[in-house]
Amino acid sequence: MAEFSGLAFNLIKQELQFDASGFCDFTQDSAAGVKLIAAVAHNIDTAEKLSARAEYIQGESIKDGGKLSSDDPALTQALHQPGNAVLLSLDDKAKVKPNVYAYGKKTACLQTLTMALPVPRQSGFQTLSLWRSKSQAEFVEQDHRIANLLLPHVFQAFSIHRQLCISNPDPSGLVGTAICNLSGVLHFIDQTSVSLLQQDFPDWATPFLPPKLLSHLRLSSVKIYISNHFTVRKQVKNHFLFLSFQKTSNLEKLSPTELLIAEMLANNDNYKSIAQRLGSQPSTVRNQAHSIYVKFGISGKAELAKVMQLRYGS
């Protein structure tokens, strides 16, 4: 992810000069408002930039009619005219509130060029922003023309790259994917994963992975996280965590026999002893155990024992 984004931004720089840049994913709805859920930054500290934004720009919401209410004029203008780059100088006091100017000053992003595009088949949008640090380095009309020709192709390149990173996207809504760096900054997360995380972490502060989950997954010996509502499997590649979320079944989804087998497996009984108690064959119990593991998104008895403890107090 980092290599690709660095390459993409460096290619933009051949046509448009800037000091730093970012590509962001937002979700939006009338109830929850606008949430920044994932971000990739270039030539700027991602965590510091995001923390500053949360500090200075607050209370973004969706008004009646679907319009964004935000102190950030570049974002509101970009959403009002998707696919058309917006130029903004934070030195323009007539357009910029003091808190937004303070945000730009703190992050050395006084000149902004931003484009927004909706995400196909999702309730959200993406932004691509270029920033210059100096007051005298305003973006001009020629930059605007170049951006309108170039940036839509960059959006498409990010979309294709993410699809390549997600080996087997799941259309059922039961399996999700997220990618974050080792500091927990999310570079990509799909809606399935967002929904599952919100169930276990209702106060989750995007676009960072919940600290409890991150601290668990950063342990080198850990390959899975089991919660009340989902399991997460991790792969580590090039200093990034590739996370696979799976919604797990409720008690009602297990048949009475499966529930009994699950309880015995969680108590470390083997297939032969379980089969004897049920009056069946070990091969039958093995198949039923596999079905249970699939429903819970796990791979063995140790993980099943944790699921049963979390869910049912077994």
N, C-alpha and C positions, 0 to 999 in steps of 0.2 A: 504493500500500500504506500509506504513512505517513498520508495523508489519511484513508483509510478507518478505520484503527485508531484514530486520534485521534478521529474522529467516534463510533466505537463506544464507546470508553472514556468520552467525555464524556456520551454518552447514559446509560451505567450510572451515572455520577456524579449524575445527576438523582434517582436512587433510593437510591444507596449512596455514602456519603462515603469517600474514600480519597485518599492522597497520591500514590501511584504504582501502576502495574499492569503486567502482562505476560501475553502469550499465547505458549505454548511447544509445540513438537512434539518428542516423544521416540520413539526406536525401542527395542525390547527383544527380546532373545533370550537363551537360557541360555548361549551361548558368549561373545558380545560384551558381555553385560550391558545396562545402560541407557545410552543416549547422547542428550544434548540436541542436536538437529540443526538447529533453527531457532527464532528468538525474535523477538517484536515487543514493544517496551517503550513505556510512556507515562509521561512526566514523570520519567524516570530515564535515565541514560546506559547504553545497552544493553551496550556493550563492557565498561564497568567492572563492571556487575552480573554479567555472565557470567564475567568473569575472577575476581571475588571468589568466585563459587560454585565454580569449578574449584579455587580455592586452599583453601577451607574445607571443602567437601563432596566427598569422594573415595570411590572404591571401591564405587560402587553396582552391585548385581548382582541376578540373578534366582535365587532359591532353587528347590529341588525343589518342585513344585506350582505354579510360576509366580508366587510371591510376591516382591515387591520387598524387597531388603535395602538400607536407606539410613539415614544419620544424620538425614535430613530427615523429621521426623514428619508434617508437613503433607502431603508428597507420598505417603508410605506410607499414611496414613489415607485420603487422597482416592482413591487407587487401589483401596483395599479396599472403598470404597463409591462407585463411579462415579455421577456425576449428583447427588451429595449434597455440598453445600459443607461444608468443614472449617474450623473457627475455631481459631486457635492464637496464643497470646501467647508470645513468646520469653522473656519474663520468668519464665515457669513453669519453674523449674529442675528440677522433677520430671519433666518431659516433654522438656526440651531439653538437649542436650549442649553443653558449653562452646564447641566449634567452631561449632556452629550459631548460638549466641547471638552469637559474635564476627562471624559472617557478617551476621547481621541488624543488628548495631550498625554495622558498617562501611558498609552500604548504606542505613542509615536505614529499615529495614523490620522493625520490632519486632512489629508486629501483622499477622497474615496471615489472609486468607480465600481458600481454594483449592478449585477444583472440577476434577476430571479426568473425561475421557470417552475411550473407545477410539475409534480411527480405523477406520471401516468398511472391511472387506476388506484391512486391513493389520495387520502385527505392530507395533503401537505405540499411543501415546495422546497426547492433548493436555491441557494444563492452562491454566486461566485463573485468575490470582491478583491479588488486590487487597491493597495494603500501606498501613499507617499507620505513621508514624514515631515516635509518642510512646507511652511506657509507659502513660499513663493513657487511651489512646484505643482500648481493646479493642473488637473486634467482639462484638456481642451477639446474642441469640436472634432478635430482629426482623430484624437484618441477614441471619441465616441463612435465615429464611423468604423474604425478598425475593430473595436470591441463588438459591435453589432454583427460584423461579418465573422469574427473569430470565435467568440465565446460560446455560441450555441454548439459548435463542434466539440468544444472542451467538455460541456455538459454531457454530450453523447459519449465521449471517450470515457468519462468517469463511470457512466452507467454500464458500458460494455465491460470495463475492467472489473467492476464489482460482480457482474454476472460470472465472469471467469473465476473470481475468487470463491464464489459460492458454488461448490461442485454439483450439488443436487438440490436445487430449490424445491421446496415442498408446497404444492398448491392447496393442501388441505387446511392450512392454518394451525396445524398441530406442532410443526417443527419450524424453528426460527434460527436466524444466524446473526451474529454480531462480531465485529472486529475492533479490537482496541489495542493501544500500546500498553507497555508494562506499567505505566502510571495511571492507567484506567480511563484515558481519554478515548471516547468512542469515535472511531473513524467511519464506522457503518453499523447500523442496526435496523432490522426490519420491524414491521408493525407487530408481528407475532411475538417477537422477543420483548418489545416495549410493553405489550399487554401483559405478558407473563411476569415481567419484573415489577410492574405496578401492583400486581396482586400481593406479592411478598414484601415489597418496599414502597408503600403508598406515599412516603415523603421523599422518594428518590429524586435527587437533584441532577437532572441531565445537564450536559452530555458526558457525565462521568459514570462509570460503572459503580454501583453501590459499594461503599467501602468494605462492608462485611463480605460480600461476594468476591471482591478483588483480592482481599487479604488471603482468602482461602485458595483462590485459583493461582496466586503467585507462588504458592509452595510447590517446589519442583516435584514432590512425590504425589501431588494431587492431580487426578485426571478427570474427576467428576464432582459436581456439587449437587446435593439432593435437598430440595426444599419441599414445602407443603403443596406447592402447585406445579412444580416443574423440576426437571433435571437439566444440568448443563455439563456438557463434555467439552474439554479444551484440547487444542493443539497449539504448540508454540512454534512459530516460524519467523525467523528474522526479527526477533525482538517484538513480535506481535502475538496477541492471544486471539486465536480463531475459535469462536464459541458456538456450539450447537445447542440450542434450547429445545426441549421437548416437553410439551404439556403431558402430565401424567394422569392416569385414570383415577376416578373416584371409586369408593367402595362398591357402588352400585354396578360398576362395569365388570366386576369379578363375579363369576358364577359362584354358587355356594361351595362347589367342589374346589374351584380355584382359590377361594378365600381360605379354605381349610388347608390346602396344599401350601399356600403362601405362609400361613402361620407355622406350619411344620418346617418348611424350608428355613424360615427366619430363626427357628430354634435349632438349626443346623442338622436336622434329620436328613438322611440320604434317600435317594429314589427307592431303593429296595425296601427300606423300613416303612416309608410312606405307602408304597404299593401294598405291602402286607396289611397295613391298617385299613386301607380302602378296599382291599380285595380286588386289586387290579394288577397290571403289569408295570415293571419299572420303566419300560419304553413309553407307556402311556403317560406316566407321571412326568417323564422327561419332556414330552411334547407339551403337556399342560404347564410345566414350569417355564418353558420357552415362551409360551403365550403370555404368561404373567409378566415376565421380564420385558417383553415388547410393550405391553400396556403401560408399564411404569417407566419405560425408557432407561432401563438398567441392564446389567449384564451378568449378575451373579447373586449368590446367597448373601454375601456381606452387604451389598448395596440394598438388597431386599430387606434385610434386618433393619437397616436405618429407615427405609420407607415405612415399614410397619410401625416402628417406634414413633416416627413423626406423625403418622396419620391416625393410628389406632391405639397407641399406647401398649402395643404387644411386647 
